Amino acid sequence: MTELIDRLDGELFSPDSPGYDAVRRPVNVAFQGRRPKYVVRCRSVADVVAALAFARATSERLVPRGGGHCFAGRSSTDGIVLDLSGLDGISVAADGTATIGAGVRLGQLYAALHAEGRTIPAGCGPTVGIAGLTLGGGIGLLGRRYGLTCDHLVGAQVVLADGSVVDCDEDHEPELFWGLRGAGGGQFGVVTVLRFATVPEPTATYLVARLPITAPEELVATWQTWAPDAPDDLTVKLVVAAEPGRPLELTLIGASLLAEGPTRSLLREFAEPSALEVRRMPYSLLKEAFDDPRGLPAIRLRSEYFSRSMTPGTVAALLGALDGGDGPRELNLHAMGGAYGRVAEDATAFAHRNERFLLEHVGAVTDPWVDVSWSIAHPEGSGRVYPNFPDPALDDWATAYHGGNYARLQAIKRAYDPDRFFDFPQAI
Ligand SMILES: Cc1cc2nc3c(=O)[nH]c(=O)nc-3n(C[C@H](O)[C@H](O)[C@H](O)COP(=O)(O)OP(=O)(O)OC[C@H]3O[C@@H](n4cnc5c(N)ncnc54)[C@H](O)[C@@H]3O)c2cc1C
């Protein structure tokens, strides 16, 4: 261990060293009790190489941690956590290509790109890591207009299990580069640098619409036929929230690239809101406006894609099942379509291009409703699951996450990580 410390630009923490509790921890409270034997805070690619060598020599399990948001706790271990937060460089070249360290989180990324008048389509949540998000796809408020975050990745630097450092893009190590775009984090190596083609930062319209609760079944039914076919410039998710002792709340949350007037008109095609807030602002500020400072309690999330609308009976059963909990429960419906679907399923590792929407069931870790609700909707789902929402309860996870791309991903795994150094339940 002292040899490793001598070689590091960064720091090594063990449970008895000062600072151990201050390192970047998993965001979901459910995984915060898992205490690694070592945390290596990397400040250089050489640190990543040294930590991998140390893990191989000691046979300790090693997992990379970016923003620490994994819903299945895959960036937590009893072995070695590779904390990438020190790899935090961001630069933008004259042609708009952004070079971003793997420890960067979305809040700092949007702010840095804003200073250059640029942005990338990516997710919400200021502390979500750009690496984890991109490796699994990357869904966000500009996605229906510009596609997934991984669709804008033009190159990456990766440290492989044997310690070699490779640069990959369309022309160099193209299979690895293909696999990095949507298969999920931690599969083939440790990504240290990501390069993105940015887009000009747009002015966007923030929108939050509270909906009348008189006919929730009808609203869910209408949203399913409306939101996935709306113009690409409009992205709206429908949130159905239940709290004990309070009436259901239905809220439309999203962004549009249109001015306030056309945005309001489009929304009225869907429903007449009981309260509506629309405001024009630079996209980076819009992202900040959606930041939730409350952190993440111990939640469980299950989800599935849908390529057709759920039937009225299923919608009614889903809404009925929300009742009777002793904690908050939420159904979130995210619209896909638009640019997400204009890329072939085998063009990148992300295999879910023909889906209309994504349904999330979010509740307390101990709430059996999450499984009940997922099972109600599942018979009408497409069987596909977003790799960034990993679900340990899935039976056929390989088809769910990777569809027809699984065999090609297995070949990439054999080529780049033949000894399965990077391994976890449901790894390729
Ligand atoms: C509050 C919240 C908001 C979210 N919002 C969105 C959203 O708007 N859009 C969306 O698409 N998703 C969203 N997600 C899901 C998010 O994309 C995934 O949780 C993603 O994996 C998070 O990446 P991370 O780096 O923060 O997490 P981590 O837990 O650090 O990493 C996730 C996985 O990637 C691996 N990994 C991390 N860094 C690297 C690296 N450099 N090289 C190789 N493997 C690596 C980890 O080992 C782990 O397996 C959200 C999640 C949460 C909890």
PDBQT file of the ligand as one rigid body, heavy atoms in Angstrom, charges set to zero:
ROOT
HETATM    1  C1  LIG A 501     -30.894  12.180  -9.020  1.00  0.00    +0.000 C 
HETATM    2  C2  LIG A 501     -30.636  11.478 -10.326  1.00  0.00    +0.000 A 
HETATM    3  C3  LIG A 501     -30.923  12.147 -11.513  1.00  0.00    +0.000 A 
HETATM    4  C4  LIG A 501     -30.699  11.514 -12.740  1.00  0.00    +0.000 A 
HETATM    5  N1  LIG A 501     -31.014  12.164 -13.901  1.00  0.00    +0.000 NA
HETATM    6  C5  LIG A 501     -30.800  11.570 -15.086  1.00  0.00    +0.000 A 
HETATM    7  C6  LIG A 501     -31.133  12.239 -16.296  1.00  0.00    +0.000 A 
HETATM    8  O1  LIG A 501     -31.638  13.357 -16.314  1.00  0.00    +0.000 OA
HETATM    9  N2  LIG A 501     -30.873  11.581 -17.475  1.00  0.00    +0.000 N 
HETATM   10  C7  LIG A 501     -30.329  10.330 -17.515  1.00  0.00    +0.000 A 
HETATM   11  O2  LIG A 501     -30.120   9.809 -18.603  1.00  0.00    +0.000 OA
HETATM   12  N3  LIG A 501     -30.007   9.679 -16.370  1.00  0.00    +0.000 NA
HETATM   13  C8  LIG A 501     -30.238  10.258 -15.174  1.00  0.00    +0.000 A 
HETATM   14  N4  LIG A 501     -29.922   9.593 -14.017  1.00  0.00    +0.000 N 
HETATM   15  C9  LIG A 501     -29.305   8.260 -14.107  1.00  0.00    +0.000 C 
HETATM   16  C10 LIG A 501     -27.794   8.402 -14.329  1.00  0.00    +0.000 C 
HETATM   17  O3  LIG A 501     -27.550   8.613 -15.712  1.00  0.00    +0.000 OA
HETATM   18  C11 LIG A 501     -27.068   7.129 -13.890  1.00  0.00    +0.000 C 
HETATM   19  O4  LIG A 501     -27.305   6.923 -12.529  1.00  0.00    +0.000 OA
HETATM   20  C12 LIG A 501     -25.568   7.244 -14.175  1.00  0.00    +0.000 C 
HETATM   21  O5  LIG A 501     -25.006   5.961 -14.148  1.00  0.00    +0.000 OA
HETATM   22  C13 LIG A 501     -24.908   8.141 -13.175  1.00  0.00    +0.000 C 
HETATM   23  O6  LIG A 501     -23.548   8.275 -13.401  1.00  0.00    +0.000 OA
HETATM   24  P1  LIG A 501     -22.618   8.703 -12.177  1.00  0.00    +0.000 P 
HETATM   25  O7  LIG A 501     -21.238   8.882 -12.720  1.00  0.00    +0.000 OA
HETATM   26  O8  LIG A 501     -23.241   9.813 -11.441  1.00  0.00    +0.000 OA
HETATM   27  O9  LIG A 501     -22.734   7.436 -11.244  1.00  0.00    +0.000 OA
HETATM   28  P2  LIG A 501     -21.695   6.365 -10.693  1.00  0.00    +0.000 P 
HETATM   29  O10 LIG A 501     -22.467   5.606  -9.689  1.00  0.00    +0.000 OA
HETATM   30  O11 LIG A 501     -20.429   6.996 -10.277  1.00  0.00    +0.000 OA
HETATM   31  O12 LIG A 501     -21.395   5.481 -11.968  1.00  0.00    +0.000 OA
HETATM   32  C14 LIG A 501     -22.396   4.734 -12.627  1.00  0.00    +0.000 C 
HETATM   33  C15 LIG A 501     -21.763   3.504 -13.270  1.00  0.00    +0.000 C 
HETATM   34  O13 LIG A 501     -20.768   3.914 -14.209  1.00  0.00    +0.000 OA
HETATM   35  C16 LIG A 501     -19.484   3.453 -13.806  1.00  0.00    +0.000 C 
HETATM   36  N5  LIG A 501     -18.546   4.523 -14.079  1.00  0.00    +0.000 N 
HETATM   37  C17 LIG A 501     -18.549   5.771 -13.537  1.00  0.00    +0.000 A 
HETATM   38  N6  LIG A 501     -17.529   6.484 -14.032  1.00  0.00    +0.000 NA
HETATM   39  C18 LIG A 501     -16.885   5.683 -14.910  1.00  0.00    +0.000 A 
HETATM   40  C19 LIG A 501     -15.745   5.850 -15.739  1.00  0.00    +0.000 A 
HETATM   41  N7  LIG A 501     -15.085   6.991 -15.771  1.00  0.00    +0.000 N 
HETATM   42  N8  LIG A 501     -15.345   4.807 -16.509  1.00  0.00    +0.000 NA
HETATM   43  C20 LIG A 501     -16.021   3.649 -16.502  1.00  0.00    +0.000 A 
HETATM   44  N9  LIG A 501     -17.107   3.424 -15.730  1.00  0.00    +0.000 NA
HETATM   45  C21 LIG A 501     -17.531   4.440 -14.950  1.00  0.00    +0.000 A 
HETATM   46  C22 LIG A 501     -19.606   3.097 -12.338  1.00  0.00    +0.000 C 
HETATM   47  O14 LIG A 501     -18.674   2.128 -11.932  1.00  0.00    +0.000 OA
HETATM   48  C23 LIG A 501     -21.050   2.600 -12.270  1.00  0.00    +0.000 C 
HETATM   49  O15 LIG A 501     -21.125   1.272 -12.756  1.00  0.00    +0.000 OA
HETATM   50  C24 LIG A 501     -30.149  10.195 -12.777  1.00  0.00    +0.000 A 
HETATM   51  C25 LIG A 501     -29.859   9.535 -11.580  1.00  0.00    +0.000 A 
HETATM   52  C26 LIG A 501     -30.112  10.152 -10.374  1.00  0.00    +0.000 A 
HETATM   53  C27 LIG A 501     -29.820   9.407  -9.097  1.00  0.00    +0.000 C 
ENDROOT
TORSDOF 0
